[in-house]
Amino acid sequence: MEERVEDLWSTFLETRDPGIRERLILRYVPLVQRTVERMRIPSSSVMDGDDLFDLGVMGLIQAVDRFDPSKGTFEAYAVRKVRGAVLDGLRKMGWMPRNAKHRARRIEETISELEGELGRSPSEEEVAEKLGIPLELYRSTLEEVRPILMPLQRDEANLEEVLRAPGEDPSESAERREMEELLMEAIRSLPERHRKVIVLYYYEGLTLKEIGEVLGVSDSRVSQLHSEALLRLRAKIRRYMVTEAM
């Protein structure tokens, strides 16, 4: 007769017996498989399925060793640890440069490449697929790069300035007016939610928290959308500049 998992936990938490520990780990191996599958990591990932599963098992082992039953169910805790171990492993494998500016540039280049291939703005899922990472890791990276997103320089005009103060100076240069027109066209071509974030933040003056309330999403999600919107705009403008230079 198979021993109840509750009894295994009771014994392990009291004795820390290595044999019981191993039996608990084996009991929850299917949870690792389900969790990794639900992360929908692209086939173009830097790791194959076996590597990802191995990372997940490492997360499971940590979960068994560190579980505190007073803080919730083991299953919920284990899923968090498994997901975290897989995402950490992908980061350490160098799917992107360590430098945040370079990570932002790679996302921008990927968006630009996809726009050229698809003839439209790619979805978040398509960008993540092209990068070979799960959507969750792509979104967390957008948050990480937001503080260092640098203005797109074109002589004295830059993206941030044009967004915040379009057309205020009647004597502004023809080049700046060209940048404004290009930027307005790029904003119109953004996916609806990204476009709303740009308009509400730069033209309506709302905070990220206020935008989150309008869109019905968290501050963190607004931050991700804001970062991606800027990267999409930069990609469009760079493509235009490259085309003009040819």
N, C-alpha and C positions, 0 to 999 in steps of 0.2 A: 504493500500500500504506500502510495506516494505521500511524503511528509508535507504537511500544510506549510505554505510560505510564511504564514504568521508565526508558526512554531520555529521555523528556521531563523526568522528575525529575532524572536525573543531570545533564543539561545545565543545567537551571534552577538547581539548587543550586550549580553551579560558576560560572555566568555571571550569574545573576539577569536574564536577558534578558526584556524586557517582552513580546515576542511569545510566548515559551514560557510565560510566566506566564498570558497570556490563554488559550492553548490548554489549559493545565491546568485553569483555572477552568471552561471550557466542558465539559471531560471530566467534571467532577464535579457539574454542574448537576442531573442526575437524582438524585444523592444528597441534594441539598437538598429536592427535591420529596418523596422518600420519607420523609425525616426529619420534615418539617413535617406530612405526612399522619399519621404514626405518633404525633404529639403529640396528636392528636384534640382540637384546639382547637374549642370550641363555635361554632356558627353565630351565636350571640348576642355573640360577641367584639367588642371595640371596633375591631378591624381585620378587613378582608376577606381572602380567600385570596391575592390579589395582593400586598397589603401584607405579609402574613406571609412569602410567598415572597421578596420583596425583602429583608426582614430576614435571612432565611436565607442569601441570596446574599452579603450583607455578612459574615456569619459565615464563609462559605466562603472569601471573599477573605482575611480575616484568617488563616484556617487555612493557606492556600497560602503567605502571606507569612511565617508564623511557624513553619512545620513543621520539626521536628528529627527526622530519621529514626532517630536513636539512641534515641528515647524511645517507639517503637512505630509502629504502622501509621498511614498518613495517614487512612484511612477512619474509624478510631475517633476520632482527634483531630478530624477535620472534623465528625463528628456532634456531639461535645461543643460545638464552637464554634458550629455552626448552632443547636442548641437554646438555648445561652446567649444568642445574639443575638436570637432570637425572644422569649425570656422577658424579657430586658432591655427590648426594644421595647415589650412589653405593659405592663411596669411604668411606663415613661416616658410612655406614653399616658394614664396616670392612670386605670386601671381601678378604682383605689381611692384614697382619700385618702392623702397622704404620712404624716400623723400615725398612729402605730401604734395609738393608742387608738381613733381613728376607724375604722381598718381592722377592728379587733376588733368594733366596734359594727356595722359593715356586715355582717360575716359573721353575727353574732348575729341581726340583723334578717332576713337572708336565710333563715337556718335557721327562724326563727319563722314567716316568711311561708310557707315550704314545708310546715311542719307543719300550718298552717291549711289549705293547699290539698290536701295528701295525706292528712291524718288520721293520720299516723304520723311517726316520725323519718326524715328524708331521708337517703339515702346520701351519701357524700362526692362521688361522681360527680354526683349531682343538685344538690348545693350548688354545685359548680364550674360546672356547666352554667348554673345560674341566674345566677351571677356573670359568666358569659361568659368564663371563663378555663380553661386546661388544668388537669387534676388536679395535675400537677407543681407549677405555680405556686401553686395553692390550698394544697397541703401545705407548701410552703416559707414561705408567708405565716403559716401556723399556728405555725411555729417562731419567726418573727420577732415575733409578738405575744405569745408566752407570757410573757416577762419583765414585760410591762406589764398583764397581765390584772388588772383591779382588782376587789376584792370587790363583790358586788352589795349595796348598802346598803338596809336597810329599818329605819329608826330605828337601834337599836344592834346589830341582828343583821346579820351578813354571811355570804356564802356560804362563804368560806374557814374562818371560825371554826366554823360549824355542821358543815362536813365534818370538821374535825379533832377536834371535841369534842362529838359529839351527845349530848344528854341527860345531861350530867354533873352539872348543878346542879338539884336537885329543886325549888328555889324560883324557877327561871327563869320568865320571863314567858310568858303564854299566847301572845303573839305569836311568841316564839322557838320554842315548841313547835309552833305552826302552821307556821313556816318549816321545822322539822325534818321534819314529816310531809309537807309539800309536796316537800321535797328528796328524801326517801326514795322517794316516788312517781315523781319525775322520774328518779332514778337507775335504778329498775326498768324504766323505759321506754326507756333508752338502748340502742343497739345493743350486742350482747354484748361485743365487744372494748373499746369505750369504757367499759362498765360495769366490766369487769375492771380496767382501768387505775385508775379512781376507787377501787374497793374495795381494791386492792393498795397504792395509794399513800397514801390517807388513813386507811384502817382497819387495814391490815396493816403499814404503816410501811416498805414496800419502797422502795428507790431506783429511779430510772428505769432504771438499768443492770440491776438485779435483775428488774424487770418485763419488760425486754426479753428476758432469759434465759427467763423463764416463758412468754412469748408467742412466742418464737422470732423476734423482730424486733430491729432496731437501736435504739440509744439515741435516735437522731434520730427514728425512727418513733414511739417511745413518746412523745417530746416532742410530736409532732404530734397524736397521739391524745389526750394529756392536754389540750392546748389546745382541741381541738375538743370534748372532753367537757365542759369548763367552759363553753364558749360555748353548747353545747346545753342545759346545765342553766340557764344564765342566760336563754336564750331562753324556756324553759318557764316559769320563774318570772315573768319579765316578762309573758308572756301571761296567766298566772293573775292577776297584780296588776292588769293592765289590765281583765280581765273583772270582777274584784271591784269595781273603781272605777266600773263602768258602772251 
